[in-house]
């Protein structure tokens, strides 16, 4: 973490950006973070765009990261921070309000297409889809090009 702590401008991937809660935290923690945010939910992305409209050094992506390039059905939950590609179990909260197709790409492909050679912080909060996101960053991990992976984890079936 020493190398990361020494930089004022880390490259951050906020996967499952929701309405920008983590973006605000990263901007408080670092002087000039460059953030690439990924939010596949339509409503959450619209709110993310509204909240972050004047935010510098921020790239907003209304797509998902996963293990391979594909289109998947996204399940919008009435608690948008619980929306997922996975069906909720009986212990999950909220109700599915809509289902629609979402483009999924890999972190490896995204970085390659934009000439990004590293990710300083990979934050993943994808309601059970986290392992798929990591699988899509296999090349970056193999090259030790991700310095810190930060994940939220709930012990709830999806």
MOQUIMO-V851843 format. One record per pair of residues at least 6 apart in sequence whose C-alpha atoms are under 7 Angstrom apart, sorted by sequence separation. I is the first residue (numbers start at 1). GAP is how many residues later the second one is. D is the distance in Angstrom with one decimal. If there is no record, write none. Layout:
I | GAP | D
I | GAP | D
This chain:
27 | 6 | 6.4
39 | 6 | 5.8
77 | 6 | 4.7
111 | 6 | 6.8
124 | 6 | 6.3
140 | 6 | 6.3
76 | 7 | 4.8
75 | 8 | 5.7
76 | 8 | 6.8
75 | 9 | 5.4
74 | 10 | 6.0
75 | 10 | 5.7
74 | 11 | 4.8
73 | 12 | 6.3
79 | 15 | 5.6
78 | 16 | 5.7
45 | 17 | 6.4
77 | 17 | 6.0
78 | 17 | 5.6
77 | 18 | 5.3
78 | 18 | 6.3
77 | 19 | 4.3
78 | 19 | 6.0
17 | 20 | 5.7
76 | 20 | 5.6
77 | 20 | 5.6
9 | 21 | 6.6
12 | 21 | 6.9
14 | 21 | 7.0
17 | 21 | 5.7
18 | 21 | 5.9
75 | 21 | 6.2
76 | 21 | 5.7
8 | 22 | 5.3
9 | 22 | 6.4
11 | 22 | 6.2
12 | 22 | 6.1
13 | 22 | 5.9
14 | 22 | 6.2
15 | 22 | 6.0
16 | 22 | 5.7
17 | 22 | 5.3
35 | 22 | 6.4
36 | 22 | 5.9
37 | 22 | 6.1
38 | 22 | 6.3
39 | 22 | 6.3
40 | 22 | 5.0
76 | 22 | 5.2
8 | 23 | 5.0
9 | 23 | 4.6
10 | 23 | 5.0
11 | 23 | 4.9
12 | 23 | 4.7
13 | 23 | 4.9
14 | 23 | 4.6
15 | 23 | 4.9
16 | 23 | 5.1
34 | 23 | 4.9
35 | 23 | 4.9
36 | 23 | 4.7
37 | 23 | 5.0
38 | 23 | 4.8
39 | 23 | 5.2
40 | 23 | 4.6
75 | 23 | 6.1
76 | 23 | 6.1
8 | 24 | 5.8
9 | 24 | 4.4
10 | 24 | 6.2
11 | 24 | 6.0
12 | 24 | 6.2
13 | 24 | 5.9
14 | 24 | 6.1
15 | 24 | 6.8
33 | 24 | 7.0
34 | 24 | 6.0
35 | 24 | 6.3
36 | 24 | 6.1
37 | 24 | 5.9
38 | 24 | 6.0
39 | 24 | 5.9
40 | 24 | 5.3
75 | 24 | 4.7
8 | 25 | 6.9
9 | 25 | 6.4
19 | 25 | 5.5
38 | 25 | 5.9
39 | 25 | 6.3
74 | 25 | 5.5
121 | 25 | 6.8
18 | 26 | 5.4
19 | 26 | 6.7
38 | 26 | 6.0
73 | 26 | 6.2
74 | 26 | 5.4
119 | 26 | 6.2
120 | 26 | 5.6
121 | 26 | 6.2
122 | 26 | 6.2
123 | 26 | 5.9
124 | 26 | 6.3
125 | 26 | 6.0
18 | 27 | 6.7
73 | 27 | 5.3
74 | 27 | 6.0
118 | 27 | 4.6
119 | 27 | 4.8
120 | 27 | 4.8
121 | 27 | 4.8
122 | 27 | 4.7
123 | 27 | 4.6
124 | 27 | 4.8
125 | 27 | 5.4
19 | 28 | 5.7
20 | 28 | 5.6
73 | 28 | 4.5
74 | 28 | 6.2
108 | 28 | 6.2
117 | 28 | 6.9
118 | 28 | 5.9
119 | 28 | 6.6
120 | 28 | 6.1
121 | 28 | 5.9
122 | 28 | 6.0
123 | 28 | 5.7
124 | 28 | 6.7
19 | 29 | 4.4
72 | 29 | 5.4
73 | 29 | 6.1
107 | 29 | 5.5
108 | 29 | 5.1
18 | 30 | 6.7
71 | 30 | 6.1
72 | 30 | 5.4
106 | 30 | 4.5
107 | 30 | 5.1
128 | 30 | 6.4
71 | 31 | 5.4
72 | 31 | 6.7
106 | 31 | 6.6
108 | 31 | 6.2
71 | 32 | 4.7
72 | 32 | 7.0
108 | 32 | 6.3
70 | 33 | 6.2
71 | 33 | 5.7
70 | 34 | 5.2
41 | 35 | 6.6
69 | 35 | 5.4
70 | 35 | 6.7
44 | 36 | 6.5
69 | 36 | 4.3
68 | 37 | 5.9
69 | 37 | 6.3
66 | 38 | 5.9
68 | 38 | 5.6
63 | 39 | 6.5
64 | 39 | 6.3
65 | 39 | 5.4
66 | 39 | 5.9
67 | 39 | 5.8
63 | 40 | 5.4
64 | 40 | 4.7
65 | 40 | 5.1
66 | 40 | 5.2
63 | 41 | 6.0
64 | 41 | 6.4
65 | 41 | 5.2
65 | 42 | 6.2
84 | 42 | 6.6
84 | 43 | 5.6
82 | 45 | 6.3
40 | 62 | 6.5
18 | 63 | 6.3
92 | 64 | 6.4
67 | 65 | 4.7
91 | 65 | 6.5
66 | 66 | 4.8
67 | 66 | 5.7
91 | 66 | 7.0
66 | 67 | 4.2
65 | 68 | 5.5
67 | 68 | 4.9
68 | 68 | 6.2
89 | 68 | 5.5
67 | 69 | 3.9
88 | 69 | 7.0
89 | 69 | 5.2
66 | 70 | 5.4
88 | 70 | 4.6
87 | 71 | 5.6
86 | 72 | 5.8
13 | 106 | 6.9
12 | 107 | 6.1
11 | 108 | 5.5
12 | 108 | 5.9
13 | 108 | 6.2
14 | 108 | 6.5
15 | 108 | 5.9
16 | 108 | 6.2
11 | 109 | 5.1
12 | 109 | 4.7
13 | 109 | 4.9
14 | 109 | 5.1
15 | 109 | 4.8
16 | 109 | 5.0
10 | 110 | 5.6
11 | 110 | 6.6
12 | 110 | 6.0
13 | 110 | 6.0
14 | 110 | 6.5
15 | 110 | 6.2
16 | 110 | 5.2
4 | 116 | 6.9
